[in-house]
């Protein structure tokens, strides 16, 4: 791949940006690095949301998985929330982490309903942002199903979205709920008068009450208060009013329209900054005012992709004029629809079939991706040096280090990062010993910040397993060949991620080494201290102890499948959340509960590390595969034949099994050999402390389980046994 010299950052996974991703995947630009910043790894298609509510579509059917789409586009997927633009530094500001540099940036961040009515934010469920609506809808359904009486549901908003949602809810919940639509003005203002007539009739025929010209003045618990003082009983309130712009747009210094949306020209570029583009609901085309509708975001995809290419190559941008009239297909919940375009309106089941065909075809375009085009390679400028000639340049290194937060000096650090000396120096307090461990590996995620954090948590696991107090770390970083400012960016992001994990654990980054190479790689040598008698060893388990595992398994198979585009985005998001969770709280809890032996579960898999513990303690382990927690999607992928490249080597540890308990050939057994990155702790502790330990671990967010017991050593060569499979049926 050509060396990166420019950064194109897409903020948000909206309808326009998914087209940009597909376009750049089919025709990449050599030298341009593409990054997608998205808070959610799956993006919902608004056109299918009412069908999902009505029960016609599954969650997967109406969501675009950004992970395989980003991989197709050769784009880095940055799982973060954008909160602003620092245009002077050319950075996208991100919540809780360093900003991300850009040469050109595009915003497709959507909008939210205006919640300015008192009590709406606290007591109503907003439909937008759509990615947050699905879990709230499922929670609402659960409350309705548990209710001994029909639940009163009010839908506030009389546009097409509100009408369609009210009808979908009525269809899905039936007599379990009463549904009423409340709107400040007339129903379907801006649509054909006949469309409003048809949908009023549809609401009446389906027992959905409709209250027009009824402005909501306040939302109180279980009550809607109207402007005329009338109070309406409302167990649940869904908010589908006119859209509001993300608040952070006002901090960018860019021109906004009267409603706070980013003002863009007909080239989809900001009227103030030629490096900032926008599309979808968050943008307002000054020359072509249009309502906030998904059709416009979809249609903006191709011209946005074209003008981003032109901006990156210094060519003149092309103007784009959206259509004035558009076809609205408004579902009635029961596989019928009303069509509205201009002054025309029709109703029928065939219109639902048309809508479904259009929606499914559009979704299919981002699920079935063509073969990726090869990158055309530019002539190499020069051969890259090896040895010390491959080091990251001094300027880029100094700037990257300067971007790290300034922390108070760590006690005992005599020479550290701030000293810029040839070696670090630490003093070990009297009566304590120094423990050290090291880890180094290639990146398994595109996001350098998350990779740095994962690598640090992984390396610190050895110290936590020993019950040691982390003290300091030395880092070794390999950065892909790129322009100096991009090398600086990647190094700064990766070090910041590592430093965030080190700081949480009470350790300091005190030095290291950096180099350029073909791919991102990172590792740390970590130092910790402990009183000699307090070190927790692998071999301390005793017969009768309980075996506790603090994190679910499955990172190996999930990321192996992700490389082939076969792991769902939400599965990867859950795996990353697990890997980026510090082991420090779990280690403290297990230590306080009297853990006698402990190790971190990493590359050798659960069986490999359990074997080491059993042999070291001259004991046996009886493991319960059915009790071992698995990350979402891991068992499904194992059952389909996916596996990490290290898994076959790990399976050699089957020779340590005296009994397989009938688990042979099951994904539950395969999971025990899956190599883990930043995995959990496996601890042996007194059986009478197991339940208290689980309660404390779960209170800090761990998916902890008792997965077995320690037994007498029946076979010193094969010390592991699996509980019978039938005991879990």
C-alpha positions in Angstrom: 0.0 0.0 0.0 1.2 3.5 -0.8 2.6 5.5 2.2 0.0 7.8 3.8 0.5 11.5 3.2 -3.0 12.9 3.7 -5.8 12.0 6.2 -9.4 12.0 5.2 -11.7 11.6 8.2 -15.4 10.8 8.0 -17.2 11.7 11.2 -20.4 9.6 11.6 -21.6 6.5 9.9 -24.7 8.1 8.3 -26.3 7.3 5.0 -24.1 9.6 2.9 -20.9 8.3 4.5 -21.6 4.6 3.9 -21.7 5.5 0.2 -18.3 7.3 0.5 -16.8 4.2 2.2 -18.0 1.9 -0.6 -16.8 4.4 -3.3 -13.3 4.6 -1.8 -13.2 0.8 -1.4 -13.9 0.4 -5.0 -11.5 3.1 -6.1 -9.0 4.1 -3.4 -6.7 7.1 -3.7 -3.0 6.2 -3.2 -1.5 8.2 -0.4 -4.8 9.0 1.3 -5.6 7.4 4.6 -9.3 7.0 5.3 -10.6 7.0 8.9 -14.2 6.6 10.0 -15.1 8.0 13.5 -18.2 6.4 14.8 -19.6 6.1 18.3 -21.7 3.0 17.3 -20.2 0.3 15.1 -23.6 -0.5 13.5 -25.6 2.2 11.8 -29.4 2.0 11.5 -31.2 2.6 8.2 -34.0 5.1 9.1 -36.3 3.9 6.3 -36.6 0.4 8.0 -36.9 1.5 11.6 -40.8 1.5 11.6 -40.7 -2.0 10.0 -38.4 -3.1 12.9 -40.8 -1.6 15.5 -43.7 -3.4 13.8 -41.8 -6.7 13.9 -41.3 -7.1 10.2 -37.5 -6.8 10.3 -34.8 -8.0 12.7 -32.3 -5.7 14.2 -29.6 -7.0 11.9 -31.8 -6.5 8.8 -32.2 -2.8 9.4 -28.6 -2.0 10.4 -25.4 -1.6 8.3 -22.4 -3.2 9.9 -19.6 -0.6 9.7 -16.8 -3.0 10.5 -16.8 -5.0 7.2 -17.6 -1.9 5.2 -14.7 0.0 6.8 -12.4 -3.0 6.1 -13.6 -3.1 2.4 -12.8 0.7 2.2 -9.3 0.1 3.8 -10.5 2.6 6.4 -9.5 2.8 10.0 -12.6 2.4 12.3 -12.2 4.8 15.2 -14.8 3.9 17.9 -15.2 7.3 19.6 -17.6 10.1 20.0 -16.9 13.4 18.1 -17.5 16.4 20.3 -16.0 19.2 18.2 -13.5 20.4 15.6 -10.2 22.1 16.3 -9.7 23.8 13.0 -6.5 25.5 13.9 -4.8 22.1 14.7 -6.9 20.3 12.0 -8.2 17.8 14.6 -11.5 16.2 15.3 -12.1 16.6 19.0 -13.0 13.2 20.6 -14.6 12.5 24.0 -12.1 11.1 26.6 -9.1 10.8 24.3 -6.8 12.8 22.1 -8.1 14.5 19.0 -7.7 13.0 15.5 -5.8 14.9 12.8 -7.3 15.5 9.4 -6.4 17.1 6.1 -10.0 16.9 4.9 -13.0 16.1 7.2 -16.6 15.3 6.4 -19.5 15.4 9.0 -22.5 13.1 8.7 -23.5 13.0 12.3 -27.3 13.2 12.1 -29.6 15.2 14.3 -31.7 14.7 17.4 -35.3 15.7 18.3 -35.6 19.0 20.0 -36.1 18.3 23.7 -36.6 21.9 24.8 -40.1 21.2 26.2 -39.7 20.9 30.0 -39.4 17.3 31.1 -39.0 15.9 27.7 -35.3 15.0 28.2 -36.1 13.2 31.4 -39.4 11.5 30.7 -39.6 10.9 26.9 -37.9 8.4 24.6 -36.4 10.3 21.6 -36.4 8.4 18.3 -33.2 10.1 17.2 -30.4 9.5 17.3 -31.7 6.3 15.9 -28.8 4.1 17.1 -30.0 4.7 20.7 -33.6 4.0 20.0 -33.5 0.2 19.5 -32.4 -0.7 23.1 -34.9 1.8 24.5 -37.7 0.3 22.3 -36.9 -3.2 23.5 -36.9 -2.1 27.1 -40.3 -0.4 26.5 -41.6 -3.7 25.0 -40.5 -5.6 28.0 -42.3 -3.1 30.3 -45.5 -3.5 28.3 -45.3 -7.3 28.3 -44.9 -7.3 32.1 -47.7 -4.8 32.7 -51.0 -6.3 34.0 -53.0 -3.7 32.2 -52.8 -1.9 28.8 -50.1 0.6 28.7 -50.9 4.2 27.6 -48.4 5.2 24.9 -48.2 8.8 23.5 -46.3 9.5 20.3 -45.5 13.3 20.1 -44.9 14.5 16.5 -47.3 14.6 13.6 -44.9 14.3 10.7 -44.4 11.2 8.6 -42.0 9.7 11.2 -44.5 10.1 14.0 -47.4 8.7 12.1 -45.5 5.7 10.9 -44.1 5.0 14.3 -47.5 5.2 16.0 -49.0 2.7 13.5 -46.0 0.4 13.9 -46.3 0.4 17.7 -50.0 -0.4 17.5 -49.4 -3.3 15.1 -46.6 -4.8 17.3 -48.2 -4.4 20.7 -51.9 -4.9 19.8 -54.2 -4.8 22.8 -51.3 -4.6 25.2 -51.2 -0.9 24.7 -53.3 2.1 23.7 -51.6 4.5 21.3 -52.3 8.1 20.7 -50.6 10.6 18.4 -50.2 14.1 19.6 -49.1 16.9 17.3 -48.7 20.7 17.7 -50.1 21.4 14.2 -52.0 19.6 11.5 -51.1 16.0 10.6 -48.5 15.6 7.9 -47.9 19.3 7.2 -46.0 19.7 4.0 -47.4 16.6 2.4 -50.3 16.3 0.0 -53.7 17.0 1.6 -55.0 13.6 0.4 -52.0 11.8 2.1 -53.2 13.3 5.4 -56.7 12.2 4.7 -55.5 8.6 4.0 -53.4 8.4 7.1 -56.1 9.9 9.4 -58.3 7.1 8.1 -55.5 4.5 8.7 -55.0 5.7 12.2 -58.8 5.5 13.0 -59.2 2.1 11.4 -56.3 0.8 13.6 -57.6 2.4 16.8 -54.8 4.9 17.1 -56.2 8.2 18.5 -55.0 11.4 16.9 -54.9 14.7 18.6 -54.1 17.6 16.3 -53.2 21.2 17.1 -52.4 20.1 20.6 -49.1 21.6 21.7 -47.2 19.8 24.5 -46.1 22.3 27.2 -44.5 19.8 29.6 -43.7 16.1 30.1 -44.2 14.9 33.7 -43.9 11.3 35.0 -46.8 9.4 33.4 -48.4 12.6 32.1 -48.4 14.9 29.1 -49.3 18.5 29.9 -50.8 20.4 27.0 -50.6 24.2 26.4 -54.3 24.6 27.2 -53.7 22.9 30.6 -55.2 19.5 29.7 -53.3 16.6 31.2 -53.1 13.3 29.3 -52.2 10.0 31.0 -49.0 8.6 29.4 -47.2 5.6 30.7 -44.7 5.9 27.9 -43.9 8.9 25.7 -42.0 8.7 22.4 -40.6 12.0 21.0 -40.6 12.4 17.2 -40.6 16.1 16.8 -38.5 18.3 14.4 -34.8 17.7 14.4 -32.2 19.7 16.3 -28.6 20.1 15.5 -25.8 18.5 17.6 -24.8 21.2 20.1 -21.1 20.9 19.4 -21.5 22.4 15.9 -21.9 25.8 17.6 -18.3 25.5 19.0 -16.6 25.0 15.6 -16.6 28.7 14.6 -18.3 27.7 11.3 -21.4 29.4 10.0 -24.6 27.8 11.0 -28.2 28.3 9.7 -30.9 29.7 12.0 -31.7 26.3 13.5 -28.0 25.6 14.3 -27.2 23.2 11.4 -23.9 23.5 9.6 -24.2 25.9 6.6 -22.9 24.3 3.4 -22.6 25.4 -0.2 -24.0 23.4 -3.1 -20.6 21.6 -3.2 -21.4 20.1 0.2 -18.5 22.1 1.6 -18.7 24.5 4.5 -19.2 28.0 3.4 -16.3 29.0 5.7 -13.7 26.2 5.5 -12.8 24.4 2.3 -11.5 21.4 4.3 -14.8 20.7 6.0 -17.7 18.9 4.3 -21.0 17.9 5.7 -24.1 15.9 4.6 -27.4 14.6 6.0 -29.5 16.0 8.8 -26.6 17.9 10.4 -26.1 20.1 7.3 -28.1 22.8 5.7 -27.6 23.7 2.0 -28.2 27.4 1.9 -29.0 27.5 -1.8 -31.3 24.5 -1.7 -33.3 24.3 1.6 -34.9 20.9 2.0 -36.7 19.1 4.9 -34.8 16.7 7.1 -35.4 13.4 5.3 -33.3 10.3 4.8 -33.7 10.4 1.1 -31.6 13.6 0.8 -28.7 12.0 2.8 -28.8 9.0 0.6 -28.8 11.1 -2.6 -25.9 13.2 -1.2 -23.6 10.2 -1.0 -22.3 10.1 -4.6 -21.7 13.9 -5.0 -20.0 13.9 -1.6 -17.7 11.1 -2.6 -16.8 12.9 -5.8 -16.1 16.3 -4.1 -14.0 14.7 -1.4 -11.8 13.2 -4.1 -11.6 16.6 -5.8 -10.7 18.3 -2.6 -7.9 15.8 -1.9 -6.5 16.2 -5.4 -6.8 20.0 -5.5 -9.4 20.0 -8.3 -12.4 22.3 -8.5 -15.5 21.1 -6.7 -18.8 20.2 -8.6 -22.1 21.8 -7.5 -25.0 19.5 -6.6 -28.7 20.4 -6.6 -31.0 18.0 -4.7 -34.4 17.3 -6.2 -37.4 19.4 -5.0 -40.0 16.7 -4.9 -39.5 13.2 -3.5 -41.6 10.1 -3.0 -42.5 9.3 0.6 -43.7 5.8 1.4 -45.3 5.8 4.8 -46.0 2.4 6.3 -49.2 1.7 8.2 -47.7 -1.0 10.4 -49.5 -3.9 8.7 -47.6 -4.3 5.5 -49.5 -1.5 3.7 -48.3 2.0 2.9 -49.4 5.4 1.8 -47.4 7.1 -1.0 -47.0 10.9 -1.1 -45.3 12.9 -3.8 -46.2 16.5 -4.5 -50.0 16.7 -4.7 -50.5 13.0 -5.3 -51.2 10.3 -2.7 -52.1 6.6 -3.0 -52.6 3.8 -0.5 -52.2 0.0 -0.8 -50.3 -3.2 0.0 -48.4 -3.0 -3.2 -46.8 0.3 -2.0 -45.5 -1.5 1.0 -44.0 -4.1 -1.2 -42.4 -1.4 -3.3 -41.0 0.3 -0.2 -39.6 -3.0 1.1 -38.0 -3.7 -2.3 -36.3 -0.3 -2.3 -35.1 -0.5 1.3 -33.8 -4.1 1.0 -32.0 -3.3 -2.3 -30.3 -0.3 -0.7 -29.2 -2.3 2.3 -28.0 -5.2 0.1 -25.7 -2.7 -1.6 -23.7 -2.4 1.6 -23.8 -6.0 2.7 -22.7 -7.7 -0.5 -19.5 -5.8 -1.4 -17.6 -6.3 -4.7 -14.0 -7.3 -4.8 -11.6 -4.6 -3.7 -9.6 -2.8 -6.4 -5.8 -3.0 -6.1 -4.0 0.2 -5.2 -1.9 1.7 -8.0 1.5 2.2 -6.5 3.5 5.4 -7.0 7.2 5.2 -7.8 9.1 4.7 -4.5 10.8 7.9 -3.4 13.7 6.1 -1.7 14.7 2.9 0.0 13.9 2.8 3.7 16.9 2.3 6.0 17.1 -0.4 8.7 18.8 -0.3 12.0 18.8 3.0 13.8 18.1 4.6 10.4 14.5 3.3 10.9 13.9 5.2 14.0 11.0 7.7 14.2 12.4 11.1 13.4 13.4 13.3 16.4 10.9 16.1 15.5 7.9 13.7 15.2 8.9 11.9 18.4 9.3 15.0 20.4 6.0 16.4 19.2 4.2 13.1 20.0 5.7 13.0 23.5 4.7 16.6 24.1 1.1 15.7 23.4 0.9 13.3 26.4 -0.8 14.6 29.5 1.5 16.1 32.1 1.4 13.8 35.2 2.9 14.3 38.6 6.3 12.5 38.9 5.9 8.8 40.0 7.6 8.1 43.3 10.8 6.2 42.8 11.4 7.3 39.2 14.9 8.8 39.3 15.2 9.2 35.5 12.0 9.1 33.4 10.3 10.4 30.2 10.7 14.0 31.1 14.5 13.7 31.5 15.1 12.6 27.9 18.1 10.6 29.2 19.8 7.5 27.8 18.1 5.1 30.3 15.4 5.2 32.9 16.2 4.7 36.5 13.9 3.6 39.3 14.5 3.1 43.0 13.1 -0.1 44.7 11.8 0.7 48.2 13.4 -1.3 51.0 11.7 -4.5 51.8 10.1 -4.8 48.4 11.1 -6.7 45.2 10.9 -5.7 41.6 8.7 -7.7 39.2 9.0 -7.3 35.4 7.2 -8.6 32.4 7.2 -7.8 28.7 4.8 -8.2 25.8 4.8 -7.1 22.2 2.5 -7.8 19.3 1.0 -6.5 16.0 -2.1 -4.4 16.0 -5.4 -6.2 15.9 -7.5 -3.0 15.7 -7.3 -0.1 13.3 -7.5 2.5 16.1 -4.0 3.3 17.4 -5.3 4.8 20.7 -7.3 1.6 21.5 -4.4 -0.6 20.4 -2.1 1.2 22.8 -4.6 0.8 25.6 -5.2 -2.9 24.9 -1.4 -3.6 24.7 -0.8 -1.9 28.0 -3.7 -3.7 29.8 -2.4 -7.0 28.3 1.2 -6.3 29.5 0.0 -5.2 33.0 -1.9 -8.5 33.3 1.2 -10.4 34.4 1.8 -7.9 37.3 -1.9 -8.0 38.4 -1.7 -11.8 38.4 1.2 -11.6 40.8 -0.6 -9.2 43.1 2.1 -6.6 42.4 1.7 -2.9 42.5 2.4 -1.6 38.9 5.0 1.1 39.0 6.4 2.0 35.5 6.8 0.9 31.9 9.1 1.2 28.9 7.4 1.1 25.5 8.5 -0.1 22.1 6.5 1.2 19.2 6.6 0.4 15.4 4.8 2.9 13.2 4.0 2.3 9.5 6.0 4.4 7.0 4.1 7.6 6.3 4.5 11.4 6.1 6.2 12.8 9.3 3.0 14.4 10.6 1.1 11.1 10.2 3.8 9.2 11.9 3.6 11.7 14.8 -0.1 11.3 14.9 -0.1 7.5 15.1 2.7 7.5 17.7 0.9 10.1 19.9 -2.4 8.2 19.7 -0.8 4.9 20.6 1.2 6.3 23.5 -1.8 8.2 24.8 -3.8 5.0 24.8 -1.1 3.1 26.7 -0.6 5.9 29.1 -4.4 6.0 29.9 -4.2 2.3 31.0 -0.9 2.8 32.9 -2.3 5.8 34.8 -5.4 3.8 35.8 -3.1 1.1 37.2 -0.9 3.6 39.1 2.1 3.2 36.7 4.1 5.8 34.8 5.5 5.6 31.2 9.2 6.3 31.8 10.8 5.7 28.4 11.1 3.5 25.4 12.0 3.2 21.7 10.3 3.9 18.4 10.8 2.8 14.9 9.2 2.8 11.5 8.1 -0.4 9.9 5.6 -2.1 7.6 2.7 -2.3 10.1 1.6 -1.0 13.5 3.1 -2.9 16.4 3.5 -2.1 20.1 4.8 -3.5 23.3 5.8 -2.7 26.9 8.1 -3.8 29.5 6.2 -3.3 32.8 7.7 -3.0 36.3 5.9 -3.6 39.6 6.8 -4.0 43.2 5.6 -6.3 46.0 6.6 -7.4 49.4 8.3 -10.8 48.8 5.8 -12.7 50.9 2.8 -11.1 49.1 3.6 -12.4 45.6 0.8 -14.6 44.3 2.2 -17.5 42.5 0.8 -19.8 39.9 1.3 -22.8 42.0 -0.6 -21.9 45.2 -4.0 -23.6 44.4 -5.2 -26.2 46.9 -7.8 -29.0 46.5 -11.3 -27.7 47.2 -10.6 -24.2 45.9 -12.9 -22.5 43.4 -11.6 -21.4 40.0 -12.8 -17.9 39.0 -12.5 -16.4 35.6 -13.0 -12.6 35.4 -13.5 -12.0 31.6 -15.3 -13.9 28.9 -13.3 -15.7 26.2 -13.3 -15.3 22.4 -11.1 -12.5 21.3 -9.0 -14.8 19.1 -11.8 -16.2 17.0 -13.6 -12.9 16.8 -10.7 -11.0 15.3 -9.8 -13.9 13.1 -13.3 -13.8 11.6 -13.1 -10.0 11.4 -10.1 -10.3 9.1 -12.5 -12.1 6.7 -15.3 -9.7 7.2 -17.4 -12.3 9.0 -17.7 -10.9 12.6 -20.6 -8.5 13.3 -19.6 -5.0 14.4 -21.4 -5.2 17.7 -19.5 -8.4 18.6 -16.2 -6.7 17.9 -17.4 -3.6 20.0 -18.1 -5.9 22.9 -14.8 -7.6 22.6 -13.0 -4.3 22.5 -14.9 -3.1 25.6 -13.7 -6.3 27.4 -10.1 -5.9 26.2 -9.9 -2.2 27.2 -11.2 -2.9 30.7 -8.5 -2.6 33.3 -7.6 -5.7 35.3 -6.7 -3.6 38.4 -10.1 -3.6 40.1 -10.5 -7.4 39.6 -7.0 -8.1 40.9 -7.6 -6.0 44.0 -10.9 -7.8 44.7 -9.4 -11.3 44.2 -6.5 -10.4 46.4 -8.8 -9.1 49.2 -10.8 -12.4 48.9 -7.7 -14.5 49.5 -6.7 -15.7 46.0 -4.0 -18.3 46.5 -3.0 -18.7 42.9 -3.5 -16.5 39.8 -2.6 -16.0 36.2 -3.8 -13.9 33.3 -5.4 -15.8 30.4 -3.7 -14.7 27.2 -2.2 -16.3 24.2 -2.1 -19.9 25.3 -5.8 -20.0 25.9 -7.7 -21.1 29.1 -6.5 -24.7 28.8 -2.9 -23.7 28.4 -2.8 -21.4 31.3 -4.9 -23.7 33.5 -2.4 -26.5 32.8 0.5 -24.2 33.9 -1.3 -23.5 37.2 -2.1 -27.1 37.9 1.4 -28.4 37.1 3.0 -25.6 39.2 0.8 -26.5 42.2 0.8 -30.3 41.8 -3.0 -30.3 41.8 -5.8 -31.2 39.4 -8.4 -28.9 37.8 -11.9 -29.9 37.0 -13.3 -27.4 34.5 -16.9 -26.7 33.6 -16.9 -25.7 29.9 -20.6 -24.8 30.1 -19.9 -22.3 32.8 -17.1 -20.5 30.9 -18.4 -17.1 29.7 -18.1 -16.4 26.0 -18.0 -13.1 24.2 -21.0 -12.4 21.9 -20.6 -14.2 18.6 -17.6 -16.4 19.7 -19.4 -19.7 20.0 -21.3 -19.1 16.8 -18.1 -18.4 14.9 -16.3 -21.4 16.3 -19.2 -23.5 15.3 -18.8 -22.2 11.7 -15.1 -23.2 11.7 -13.4 -19.9 12.3 -10.3 -20.0 14.5 -7.2 -17.9 15.3 -4.0 -19.0 13.6 -2.6 -19.8 17.1 -5.5 -22.1 18.0 -4.1 -25.3 16.3 -0.9 -24.9 18.3 -3.0 -24.3 21.5 -5.0 -27.5 20.8 -1.8 -29.5 21.4 -2.6 -28.9 25.1 -5.4 -31.4 24.8 -2.8 -33.9 26.0 -3.3 -32.3 29.4 -6.9 -33.5 29.5 -7.4 -36.7 31.4 -11.1 -36.6 30.5 -13.0 -34.4 27.9 -16.4 -35.0 29.4 -18.0 -35.6 26.0 -17.2 -32.0 24.9 -15.2 -33.2 21.9 -16.2 -31.4 18.7 -18.2 -28.6 20.4 -17.5 -24.9 20.2 -17.5 -24.8 24.0 -14.3 -27.0 23.9 -12.8 -25.0 21.1 -13.3 -21.8 23.1 -11.0 -23.2 25.8 -8.1 -23.2 23.3 -8.8 -19.7 21.9 -5.9 -17.3 22.4 -6.9 -14.1 24.3 -5.6 -10.6 24.1 -5.9 -8.6 27.3 -7.9 -11.5 28.7 -9.1 -11.9 32.3 -7.6 -13.4 35.4 -7.9 -17.0 36.4 -7.7 -17.3 40.1 -8.0 -20.1 42.7 -9.5 -19.0 46.0 -11.2 -20.6 49.0 -14.6 -22.0 47.9 -16.4 -20.2 50.7 -15.3 -16.8 49.3 -16.4 -17.6 45.7 -19.8 -16.0 45.8 -18.6 -12.9 47.6 -15.9 -12.5 45.0 -18.4 -12.9 42.1 -20.7 -10.3 43.6 -17.8 -7.8 44.0 -16.4 -8.5 40.5 -19.8 -8.1 38.8 -20.3 -4.8 40.7 -17.3 -3.4 38.9 -18.5 -4.6 35.5 -16.8 -7.9 35.1 -18.5 -10.9 33.5 -17.0 -13.2 36.2 -17.9 -16.9 36.7 -16.9 -19.9 38.8 -15.7 -22.2 36.1 -14.4 -25.2 38.0 -12.7 -26.5 41.2 -9.3 -27.6 42.3 -8.9 -31.3 42.9 -6.2 -33.7 44.1 -3.6 -34.6 41.4 -5.0 -37.8 39.9 -2.6 -37.7 37.0 0.5 -35.4 37.1 0.9 -35.5 33.3 -2.8 -34.9 32.5 -4.1 -32.9 35.4 -7.1 -31.4 33.7 -10.6 -32.9 33.6 -13.8 -31.5 32.0 -17.1 -31.9 33.8 -19.6 -34.1 31.9 -21.4 -32.3 29.1 -24.8 -33.8 30.1 -24.7 -32.0 33.4 -25.4 -28.7 31.4 -28.5 -29.9 29.6 
